[in-house]
Amino acid sequence: MNGKPLVSIISAGMSKFGKHEGLLAREIFSQAASEAFSRCPKLEPKKDIKAMFIGHMGEAYEHQGHTGSVIADWAGLTGIPATRTEAACASSGAALRSGIYAVLSGLADVVVVGGVEKMTHRTTAEVTEYLAMASDYPFEQWHGITFPGLFALMATAHMHLYGTTEQQIALVAVKNHYHGSLNPKAYLQKEITLETAMASRYVAWPLKLYDCSLITDGASCIILTKPELAAKYTDQPVHIFGSGQASDTIGLYQRKSLTSLNATKLAAKTAYDMAQITPKQVNLAEVHDCFTFAELMAYEDLGFCKIGESGKFIESGETRLGGRIPVNTSGGLKAKGHPVGATGTAQVYEMYLQLTGQAGKRQVKDAEVGLTHNIGGSGATAVVHVYRSAQ
Ligand SMILES: CC(C)(COP(=O)(O)OP(=O)(O)OC[C@H]1O[C@@H](n2cnc3c(N)ncnc32)[C@H](O)[C@@H]1OP(=O)(O)O)[C@@H](O)C(=O)NCCC(=O)NCCS
């Protein structure tokens, strides 16, 4: 990698993902922040941290807006500039990007970026309605289409164009549940068979229960600084070499292609160019599997396999632990869970563990270069980052 590091990650924390009955989002975030602070004893949070960016999708869940200040308060950081970033399921991907702007601008040497969502106290119908607000109101929401339906349209188009099968799509769930079974912080820590996934009930054809991510409570927290200051705080920084964010039309019906996300391609190109690497140099990735099919599309849009060949690529086992490029070693949104505002920086948490050799049973051997890919809604936002370990 010939590019130069933009920022360095000096610590990271994540709450357990799952159901946190009786807790508020702010309390769940405090768990993530406590872990990040305690992993970095040389950091004096109140003195050193100069800004906070928090991904949070919806005030509807807890009837609580103005989340930047609320979260800063409960993390013990009242006083600093604290800003909420919102880009649907990419809200904390956008927080990371904002944190990078803050460090690179020279306005803040140490910043906290993270995200949180509390969802499980609401009914599935309520959550589905709140999530749908991230799609186009007049032509999508108004006509009753929800996110499982939108991703089902994309999956169907891919099946039609390239012959991708329901079984190939379900293999993503089998892999990610296996990875999730190795992650003590994942919501569902159980392996499933292809037969179980295939026999699960349809949510929106061809997507079934096991093709959907989980409605989840959770929080994640990452601490960034300038590369030249990283050694002051830790012997094991993880450097970010590439950062890309892009947008697309909110409505699926306005796009040229239903089988590819242009925002992902644009964000990936920016991140790869900045890091001066090609997709072949990536050792592992956390990609946005809000629905299993979305992971297949990401393989193609990120350049891990050729266009139209993601079905065969998942069959090859290359993206499973032990394969050439393990994808979603955390269990992904499918098994680890998808507390939407927390997801982007939860992907970064997994990358931090992997690139500092702390991923336990799911450690990728000799992992050096990683990538995270976080999308909002049906892909109107995409955020891609490229990382490298300090070793
Ligand atoms: C798929 C979905 C509709 C299922 O919700 P539901 O029908 O209300 O299911 P329930 O919450 O009643 O759960 C029933 C069982 O299925 C399990 N389950 C729920 N969602 C699951 C999922 N996505 N994968 C696997 N198991 C799931 C539950 O753990 C529960 O198991 P149990 O009976 O052993 O306790 C819901 O998980 C969903 O909407 N997911 C997508 C979320 C989303 O769109 N996110 C944003 C993407 S852009």
The ligand as a Tripos MOL2 file, in Angstrom:
@<TRIPOS>MOLECULE
LIG
   48    50     1     0     0
SMALL
NO_CHARGES

@<TRIPOS>ATOM
      1 C1        -37.3740  -10.8200    9.0010 C.3       1 LIG1
      2 C2        -38.2430  -10.1270   10.0060 C.3       1 LIG1
      3 C3        -39.4580   -9.5180    9.2910 C.3       1 LIG1
      4 C4        -38.6920  -11.1440   11.0490 C.3       1 LIG1
      5 O1        -39.5000  -10.4930   12.0050 O.3       1 LIG1
      6 P1        -40.7270  -11.2950   12.7110 P.3       1 LIG1
      7 O2        -41.4820  -12.0280   11.6650 O.co2     1 LIG1
      8 O3        -41.4830  -10.3120   13.5340 O.co2     1 LIG1
      9 O4        -40.0010  -12.3470   13.5900 O.3       1 LIG1
     10 P2        -40.0110  -12.4050   15.1940 P.3       1 LIG1
     11 O5        -39.3110  -11.1850   15.7430 O.co2     1 LIG1
     12 O6        -41.4140  -12.6610   15.6390 O.co2     1 LIG1
     13 O7        -39.1100  -13.6610   15.4980 O.3       1 LIG1
     14 C5        -39.5730  -14.9820   15.2810 C.3       1 LIG1
     15 C6        -38.3880  -15.9140   15.3950 C.3       1 LIG1
     16 O8        -37.5090  -15.7090   14.2740 O.3       1 LIG1
     17 C7        -36.2280  -15.3020   14.7270 C.3       1 LIG1
     18 N1        -35.7900  -14.2430   13.8030 N.ar      1 LIG1
     19 C8        -36.3220  -13.0190   13.6730 C.ar      1 LIG1
     20 N2        -35.6890  -12.3700   12.6850 N.ar      1 LIG1
     21 C9        -34.7420  -13.2060   12.2080 C.ar      1 LIG1
     22 C10       -33.7700  -13.0820   11.1980 C.ar      1 LIG1
     23 N3        -33.6640  -11.9650   10.4730 N.pl3     1 LIG1
     24 N4        -32.9580  -14.1280   10.9720 N.ar      1 LIG1
     25 C11       -33.0730  -15.2760   11.7100 C.ar      1 LIG1
     26 N5        -33.9770  -15.4440   12.6980 N.ar      1 LIG1
     27 C12       -34.8020  -14.4110   12.9250 C.ar      1 LIG1
     28 C13       -36.4090  -14.7720   16.1200 C.3       1 LIG1
     29 O9        -35.2220  -14.9150   16.8850 O.3       1 LIG1
     30 C14       -37.5410  -15.6630   16.6330 C.3       1 LIG1
     31 O10       -36.9820  -16.9060   17.0190 O.3       1 LIG1
     32 P3        -37.5560  -17.6810   18.2860 P.3       1 LIG1
     33 O11       -38.9950  -17.9530   17.9540 O.co2     1 LIG1
     34 O12       -36.6730  -18.8910   18.3710 O.co2     1 LIG1
     35 O13       -37.3970  -16.7130   19.4290 O.co2     1 LIG1
     36 C15       -37.4320   -8.9930   10.7410 C.3       1 LIG1
     37 O14       -36.3070   -9.5830   11.3590 O.3       1 LIG1
     38 C16       -36.9710   -7.9220    9.7690 C.2       1 LIG1
     39 O15       -37.7490   -7.0550    9.3910 O.2       1 LIG1
     40 N6        -35.6800   -7.9220    9.3760 N.am      1 LIG1
     41 C17       -35.1540   -6.9740    8.4280 C.3       1 LIG1
     42 C18       -34.7530   -5.6760    9.1120 C.3       1 LIG1
     43 C19       -34.4080   -4.6140    8.1210 C.2       1 LIG1
     44 O16       -35.0900   -4.4190    7.1310 O.2       1 LIG1
     45 N7        -33.3280   -3.8540    8.3620 N.am      1 LIG1
     46 C20       -32.9060   -2.7840    7.5050 C.3       1 LIG1
     47 C21       -32.3870   -3.2860    6.2470 C.3       1 LIG1
     48 S1        -32.1440   -2.0500    5.0130 S.3       1 LIG1
@<TRIPOS>BOND
     1     1     2 1
     2     2     3 1
     3     2     4 1
     4     2    36 1
     5     4     5 1
     6     5     6 1
     7     6     7 2
     8     6     8 1
     9     6     9 1
    10     9    10 1
    11    10    11 2
    12    10    12 1
    13    10    13 1
    14    13    14 1
    15    14    15 1
    16    15    16 1
    17    15    30 1
    18    16    17 1
    19    17    18 1
    20    17    28 1
    21    18    19 ar
    22    18    27 ar
    23    19    20 ar
    24    20    21 ar
    25    21    22 ar
    26    21    27 ar
    27    22    23 1
    28    22    24 ar
    29    24    25 ar
    30    25    26 ar
    31    26    27 ar
    32    28    29 1
    33    28    30 1
    34    30    31 1
    35    31    32 1
    36    32    33 2
    37    32    34 1
    38    32    35 1
    39    36    37 1
    40    36    38 1
    41    38    39 2
    42    38    40 1
    43    40    41 1
    44    41    42 1
    45    42    43 1
    46    43    44 2
    47    43    45 1
    48    45    46 1
    49    46    47 1
    50    47    48 1
@<TRIPOS>SUBSTRUCTURE
     1 LIG1         1 GROUP 0 **** ****
